[in-house]
Amino acid sequence: MNLFDVYPLFSIEPVKAKGSWLWDKAGEKYLDFYGGHAVISIGHSHPHYLQMLEEQLEKIAFYSNSVKIRLQEELAQKLGEISGYPYYNLFLCNSGAEANENALKLASFHNGRKKIIAFEKSFHGRTSLAVAATDDKTIQAPVNTVHEIVFVPLNKEQEFRRAIGRDTCAVIIEGIQGVAGIESPAADFLKLIRQECSAAGAYLILDEVQSGYGRTGKFFAHQLSSIQPDIITTAKGMGNGFPIAGVLINPLFKAKHGMLGTTFGGNYLACAAGIAVLDVIKEENLMDNATKLGAYLTENLKGMDAVKEIRGTGLMLGVELHINSAQIRNELVHKHHIFTGSAANKNTIRLLPPLNITKSEADFFLNGFEKVLKTHSKVSPA
Ligand SMILES: Cc1ncc(COP(=O)(O)O)c(C=O)c1O
């Protein structure tokens, strides 16, 4: 059997990883400034993470959600504490799309409405409702277009006011748009959304799948503004590579048995991974490190050849170039051994490294990036 060929692949095959580094079969070393797409939050193979998973594997790896799993409670308690949402409830699942799917269903269960407001250039995943709320027709099958979704441009207050009404079920917005190329909602825009949702009886869902878990220096990106969503979704950095996702739910939503569910969600191993991640973020002050290293990178990227704009906060950065970024990323990985991320905006490179990168690792990236950009500075703008 062959693999269903849906992923364009790097020509490098990692076989080992530690901290911010990957090694290929030939023993060549690569800096991971992509974090496997914002997933590697505490660094590859962190010792505490390995220990928690190994010990759990020895005890019990899986049983279904028909029994009490105390690790789920420990994870919820620690997540509530570090995130500043101790009184929210947690539903555990397996991926970002699934978290958003459940968040949207929950909103609709609660107010009985169907219309969803999402934003242009958004990405919320590939399951039925999540992909319908994603502004990319190329990944929507005809069956996904039956939902009532309205797309509004980001940060356009008038357009948003016109779209929302008493028929709106929920508004879903990324803490910072990631796939789009790192586009932030303005604090005032988020405040307006919050007010309008409350006035219309619509729920505000913050998709923090990519922007959460300390990546921006705050636990959730929306905490850079002073708003409080009704539902928050999280995934990627939550398990540092182990599939786990969560829906943080305001207690105004009352749970009913059978309302939501999953076979694998919240299994022992996923919870052990999730707890280890939170322990390390707290013990090693990784949110502070994200703030510091993000500021250091931003400062040093400014003024480099071909750099048009640097967007984002902490270690969720988008570097928009005057030229197409594909060749630059290619040279970064092949000539300088640095992985970076692409974006829907073809001129933008995404930087999503582990939250515990060091200054010398940031310098390794900056040196390689500067060298590549210099060789392209004569290329005419795309
Ligand atoms: C903001 C956001 N939401 C949801 C998803 C979907 O997550 P998953 O691939 O785990 O389903 C992604 C993935 O890139 C994302 O960036």
The ligand as a MOL file (V3000), in Angstrom:
LIG
                    3D

  0  0  0     0  0            999 V3000
M  V30 BEGIN CTAB
M  V30 COUNTS 16 16 0 0 0
M  V30 BEGIN ATOM
M  V30 1 C -5.5070 28.3460 14.1170 0
M  V30 2 C -5.6660 26.8980 13.7860 0
M  V30 3 N -6.8090 26.2820 14.0890 0
M  V30 4 C -6.9970 24.9750 13.8310 0
M  V30 5 C -6.0160 24.2260 13.2150 0
M  V30 6 C -6.2540 22.7730 12.9260 0
M  V30 7 O -5.5130 21.9790 13.8060 0
M  V30 8 P -5.3170 20.4160 13.4960 0
M  V30 9 O -4.4170 20.3330 12.3090 0
M  V30 10 O -4.6850 19.8960 14.7640 0
M  V30 11 O -6.6590 19.8460 13.2550 0
M  V30 12 C -4.7990 24.8330 12.8630 0
M  V30 13 C -3.7360 24.0700 12.1900 0
M  V30 14 O -2.8400 24.5970 11.5780 0
M  V30 15 C -4.6150 26.2110 13.1630 0
M  V30 16 O -3.4900 26.8340 12.8400 0
M  V30 END ATOM
M  V30 BEGIN BOND
M  V30 1 1 1 2
M  V30 2 1 2 3
M  V30 3 2 2 15
M  V30 4 2 3 4
M  V30 5 1 4 5
M  V30 6 1 5 6
M  V30 7 2 5 12
M  V30 8 1 6 7
M  V30 9 1 7 8
M  V30 10 2 8 9
M  V30 11 1 8 10
M  V30 12 1 8 11
M  V30 13 1 12 13
M  V30 14 1 12 15
M  V30 15 2 13 14
M  V30 16 1 15 16
M  V30 END BOND
M  V30 END CTAB
M  END
